[in-house]
Amino acid sequence: MRYLFIALISVTTYFSSFGQIPFDISLENVQIDNLEGVQSYAFGEADGKWLIVGGRLDGLHRRQPFADFDVPGHNTDLLVIDPVNKKHWKAPLSALSKRMAEQLSSTNMEFVQLGKMLYCVGGYGYSATDGDHITYPNVTAIDVESTIDAIINNKSYTAYFRQITDSKLQITGGRLRKADGKLLLLGGQKFMGRYNPMGPDHGPGFEQQYSNSVKVFTIDDKLGSSFSINHHNEFVDSINLHRRDY
């Protein structure tokens, strides 16, 4: 749905400059029984099936500090969806290391799929390790096809997950895209502590630092082994890139 929505905007914008769109588009709702809703997740695709990672189960977050982004609303399962055959499967994140499971249950991670690998960056949520809500300084690599097959066949998937720490990518709510052989992380923020609509000086305090930039980097991944981040340029524009919640 997200891809389709973006495509509709792009197509409409392009053809509106010529005054007419030369085709019609219609949307059809697909119902999958017993499939729970989730928002602000990361996802990958293999063989027509989707792997859903992270996000929230409770819709738009509430505006009370004691209830915002609470633990029960975290998506603590990996979800596989077959939209053609209308089937779905899930497996708990608890099989992973604690830190990895925490990051992958967060909301608004940036993500990109390169070949068979899905890379999940940052994200915001409650960390029992830190005892507070944080933006995660982690990047996790996931072998999408192998993970989907393992979950469908009720086998262990943990060998297909790897994680590193990179404080330069401690961002939530940005957008990650590939262009000209490099990865671009646009906007987002580092948010530490509980969200409070009254601001950091009323009740629970928090720290908020917008990226205000496009971070350019590449991933050096020795598949099946280690991977690392190679940082290149960073372009700062505090007006046009002061954005979050893409």
N, C-alpha and C positions, 0 to 999 in steps of 0.2 A: 504493500500500500504506500509506503514512504517513497519508494522508487517511482511508482506510478504518479504520485502527487507531484514530485519534482519534475518528472517528464512532462506532465500536463502544463505546468507553469512555463517551462522552457519552450515547448511547442507553441503554446498560446502567444507568448511574448514574441517569438520569431515571426509567426505568420500574421500577427496583428499589425505589424509594420507594413504588410502588403494588403491589409484590409479584409482578408478572407482566409479562413481555414479550410483547406480542400478535402476535409474528411470529418466524420463524426466519431465521437468517443462515448462509450457507455460503460458504466460500472455495474458489476453484478456481485451481490453479497454472497459469500460462501460460508456456510454454517458447518463447523466441526464440533460434534457433540462432546460435551464435558471439557472443552478447551477453556482454560482460565485466561482472563485478560492480563496483559502486562504492558507497561509503557516505559519509554526511555531506555530501551535495551540495546545491546549490541547483537549483531547477527551475522552468520555466514551461511553459505549455500554449497551443496554438493549433490549431484545427481538428482536435482529437482527437489531436494529436501532442505529444510531450513534448520539451523542450530541457533536457538535463542539463548542469550547469556545476559544475566543481570536484569536491571530495571526494577520497577515498582509494581506491586500488586493492587495498590489502593487508589489508583488514579491521582488526580491533582493533590499535591501535598496540602495538609492543613496549615493554618497560620498561627497556631499556638506553639510556643517553643517546646513545651513538654510533649507535644504530639507529633511535631514535624519529623518526617523521615524516620519514623519509629521502626524498631526491629521487626515486628510482625509484617510490615509492608515490604520488606526486602524479598526479592526473588531468590531463594536459596536452592533452586533446582536448575539444572540444564534441561532445556526443552527442545525436543525434535518434532518438527511438523512436516507431514507429507500433505501438501495442499491439494494434490491431484486425487489421491485415494482417501483423503479426509481422515487421516490417522495422526496420532501424536503419542509421544513417549517422553518420559522424563527420568532424571537420575539426580540424586542429591549432591550438592557441591561439597558436602561434608567428607567425601572420600579424598579430597585434596588436602594439601597442607593448610593450616589455619589462615595464614596471610593470603594465600592464593584464593581461598574460598571467600574471604572477606572482600577482596577487591572485586571478584566476579559476581558478588551479590549487590554491588553498588549501582547507582543510577547515573545516567548521563556520561558513561564512558565514551571516549572517542575510539573509533575502530575502523579498520580497513582490512579487506581480504586480498592477499597477494598470492595467487595460485591456490594451493590447498591450505595455506596458513591464514588464520584470522588473528590479527594483533589487536589487543584491547589495552587502551591507555587510560590511566587515571581513573576517574569516577569518584563519586561522593557517597558516603554512607557511614553507618556506625561501625567502628572497629573495636571489638572487645580487647584486642591486643593493646590499643592505645587508650582505651577507656573513654573515648569521645568520638564525635563525628569528625571525619577527616576527608580530605581529598588525597587519594592514594598516589604515592610516588612510584608506581609500578607499571610495568609493561608485561603482559602475559601473551604468549604465543600458543595457539591452539591448532592442532591438526584437525580440520573440520570433518573431512570424510571419515577418518579413522574414529573420531569421537562419535559421529552419528551412527556408524556401524556398531560400535561397542554398546551404545545406549539401546539401540533397537534389539540387539541380541543379548541384553542383560549381562554384559561382560565389563570388566574393569576398563576405565578410560584414562586413568591417571597418567599413563606413560605418554600421552599425547599432549600434555600441558607442561609448559616451561615458563618461568618468571624471572625477571630481573628488576632492579631498582634504578631509577633515573630521576633525580629531583628536578631536572629541567623540564620533564614532561608531567609534572604534578599538576594536572589540569583536569577540570570537569566542565562539561557543557560547551566544549568547543566542537569543531568539525575537522575530521581527518580525511584527506584526499590525496591521491597520487597524481602527479603531473611531471612530465619530462624526466621520468626515472627517479624522482625524489618524492618524499612525503611532505605534505604541507599541513601543519596543525594551525587552524585558524581560530583566533579568539579564545573564549573560555576564561576560566578563573580558577584560582586556588582559594578554596573556602574551608576554613578550619573552625570547628565548633558547631553549635546548634543554630539553625536558621531562626532568626527573630525579626519579624517585620517591623518592629519598633527601633531596630538599629542596634549596634554593638554596645551602646552605653545604657541600655535598659534591659534589666534581667540578664539572662544568659548572654555572655559576650561571645564574639566571634571575630575572626580575622578574615578579611576578604581582599584578595589581590587579583585584579584583572590582568590577563596576559597582554592585552592591547597590541597583539602582534601576530605575525605569521612565522611560525618556527619551521625551518626547513631541515630535514634530516633524512637519513637512509638507515635501513636495517641490514646488518650483515648477519645472515642466518645460516649456520652450518646445520642443515636439517638433521634432526635426530640427535643433535648435540647442543652446543651453546649458541647464543645469539647476542649481538651487541648493537648499540645505537651510535651512529656517526653523525654528530651535529654539524650543520653547515651554517647557513645564514639565518638571521632573525630580523624581520622587518617590522618596525614599530610604528603604529599609527593610532594614537590614543583616542581619536575621534571616530574613525570608521571601523576600527577593530575592537572597540569597547563593547563586546558582545558576549552573551552567554545563552544557554538554553536553545541551541540551534534546533 
